[in-house]
Amino acid sequence: MQQRARSSRQLIANSSVVSRNKQAIQNTIAFIAAEDARKLTSVIHDWDLQLARRTVKGRQQLKNDSLSIDLHGLTKNQALTITAEHLQTWWTNHSRASPPSPLNPPKPHSPSFSPLNLVDSVNVFNSTFVRHFKIITGAGTHSVNNKPALLPTIQKFLDQEKWKWKYDDERSNGLIGSVLVVGKSRT
């Protein structure tokens, strides 16, 4: 960008007809500066998203829970991107698991029993076999007007993408601060 700034100054200094071409030169300089600003904004956006991903991953590691994400402090766009990524990974991993046989279900105390064997695609059985994925959005207690900012955005996204979900009502104060994704609709 410094090189472009020097080039811009030279363009003005070397012009013999600065007064006639002043507006055209200024427009060119403005265009170059705007293009640089767009590129820089894109880089900043990418770095912010990487930081948000690392923040969510760090929270997962602290809780030792790969089946939930905590979106506190993220922007709506960051929350939507990260939610979509995590849901895709969760669903891909869980929909590959083999369904339990209705005729010969695994016994809880048998050596071959694993909770992962109970995981199943909603397309084969019902959502009771899928380990829920928790999305923590916050209840909005620190937001403007004490209204949640991310919860409505995430709910709308889940509905648009045909995810099956329900409110997570574990909080003692009755406020909803998270949702549980239980599967994906067939249609």
C-alpha positions in Angstrom: 0.0 0.0 0.0 2.9 2.4 0.7 4.2 1.7 -2.9 0.8 2.7 -4.2 0.8 5.8 -2.1 4.2 6.8 -3.5 2.9 6.0 -7.0 -0.1 8.2 -6.5 2.1 11.1 -5.3 4.4 10.7 -8.3 1.4 10.6 -10.6 0.3 14.0 -9.4 3.8 15.5 -9.3 4.8 14.4 -12.8 1.6 15.5 -14.4 2.1 18.6 -16.5 -1.6 19.2 -16.8 -2.5 18.6 -13.1 -5.3 21.2 -13.1 -7.1 19.6 -16.1 -6.7 16.1 -15.0 -6.9 16.7 -11.2 -10.3 15.1 -10.9 -9.4 12.0 -13.0 -6.3 11.5 -10.9 -8.2 12.0 -7.7 -10.8 9.4 -8.8 -8.0 7.0 -9.7 -6.4 7.4 -6.3 -9.7 7.0 -4.6 -10.4 3.8 -6.5 -7.0 2.4 -5.6 -7.5 3.3 -1.9 -11.0 1.8 -1.9 -9.8 -1.4 -3.5 -7.0 -1.7 -0.9 -9.6 -1.1 1.9 -11.8 -3.8 0.6 -8.9 -6.3 0.5 -7.8 -5.3 4.0 -11.4 -5.6 5.3 -11.6 -9.1 3.8 -8.4 -10.1 5.5 -9.6 -8.8 8.8 -12.9 -10.6 8.4 -11.0 -13.9 7.7 -8.8 -13.4 10.8 -11.8 -12.6 13.0 -13.5 -15.8 11.8 -10.3 -17.8 12.6 -10.2 -16.3 16.0 -13.9 -17.1 16.6 -13.3 -20.8 15.5 -10.4 -21.1 17.9 -12.4 -19.6 20.7 -15.2 -22.1 20.2 -12.7 -25.0 19.9 -11.0 -23.8 23.1 -14.3 -23.8 25.0 -15.0 -27.3 23.7 -11.6 -28.5 24.9 -12.1 -26.9 28.3 -15.4 -28.6 28.8 -14.1 -31.8 27.1 -17.4 -31.8 25.1 -17.3 -32.2 21.3 -21.1 -32.3 21.2 -21.7 -28.7 22.1 -20.5 -25.2 21.0 -20.6 -22.0 22.9 -21.2 -19.0 20.7 -21.0 -16.3 23.4 -19.3 -13.2 22.1 -19.5 -14.0 18.5 -21.1 -11.9 15.8 -24.2 -13.3 14.0 -22.3 -14.1 10.9 -19.5 -15.9 12.8 -22.1 -17.8 14.8 -23.9 -18.9 11.7 -20.7 -20.0 9.9 -19.4 -21.9 12.9 -22.7 -23.5 13.6 -23.1 -24.8 10.1 -19.6 -26.2 10.1 -20.0 -28.0 13.4 -23.5 -29.3 12.6 -22.2 -30.7 9.3 -19.3 -32.5 11.1 -21.6 -33.8 13.8 -24.2 -35.1 11.4 -21.7 -36.7 9.1 -20.1 -38.5 11.9 -23.4 -39.6 13.5 -25.2 -40.6 10.3 -22.5 -43.0 9.4 -23.0 -45.0 12.6 -24.8 -48.3 12.1 -28.3 -48.5 13.5 -29.1 -50.9 16.3 -31.0 -53.9 15.2 -34.6 -53.7 16.4 -34.6 -57.5 16.7 -31.3 -57.9 18.5 -30.4 -54.6 20.2 -27.0 -54.4 22.0 -27.1 -55.2 25.7 -25.8 -52.4 27.9 -23.4 -54.8 29.8 -22.1 -56.7 26.7 -18.5 -56.2 25.6 -19.7 -55.0 22.2 -22.0 -52.3 23.7 -21.0 -48.7 23.1 -23.2 -45.6 23.4 -22.0 -44.8 19.9 -23.8 -47.9 18.7 -27.1 -46.2 19.7 -26.3 -43.3 17.5 -28.3 -43.4 14.3 -29.5 -41.4 11.4 -32.9 -39.9 11.8 -33.5 -41.1 8.2 -33.5 -44.7 9.5 -35.1 -44.5 12.9 -36.2 -41.7 15.1 -34.2 -39.0 16.8 -34.0 -40.9 20.1 -30.9 -42.7 18.8 -29.0 -39.5 17.9 -26.8 -38.0 20.6 -28.0 -34.4 20.7 -25.8 -31.5 19.7 -26.0 -28.5 22.0 -25.7 -24.9 20.7 -25.2 -22.4 23.5 -26.2 -18.9 22.3 -26.8 -17.1 25.6 -30.1 -15.9 27.0 -29.4 -12.3 26.4 -28.9 -11.2 30.0 -25.8 -9.1 28.9 -27.4 -7.9 25.6 -29.2 -4.7 24.8 -32.7 -4.7 26.4 -31.8 -8.1 27.9 -32.9 -9.8 24.7 -30.9 -12.6 23.1 -29.1 -11.7 19.9 -27.9 -15.0 18.7 -30.8 -17.3 19.7 -33.3 -16.0 17.1 -30.7 -16.0 14.4 -29.7 -19.6 15.2 -33.3 -20.8 15.4 -34.1 -19.3 12.0 -31.0 -20.9 10.5 -31.9 -24.3 12.0 -35.5 -24.0 10.6 -34.3 -22.9 7.1 -31.8 -25.8 7.0 -34.4 -28.3 8.1 -32.7 -29.3 11.4 -34.8 -30.9 14.1 -34.2 -29.0 17.3 -35.7 -28.2 20.7 -35.1 -25.7 23.5 -32.7 -26.7 26.1 -34.4 -25.8 29.4 -31.7 -26.7 31.9 -31.4 -23.2 33.3 -33.0 -22.7 36.7 -34.1 -19.1 36.0 -36.3 -20.2 33.1 -34.4 -18.2 30.4 -33.6 -20.1 27.3 -29.9 -19.8 26.4 -29.3 -22.9 24.2 -30.9 -25.3 21.9 -30.4 -29.0 21.3 -30.2 -30.2 17.7 -31.6 -33.8 17.5 -31.5 -34.6 13.8 -32.3 -33.4 10.3 -35.6 -33.6 8.5 -35.8 -35.9 5.5 -37.3 -33.2 3.3 
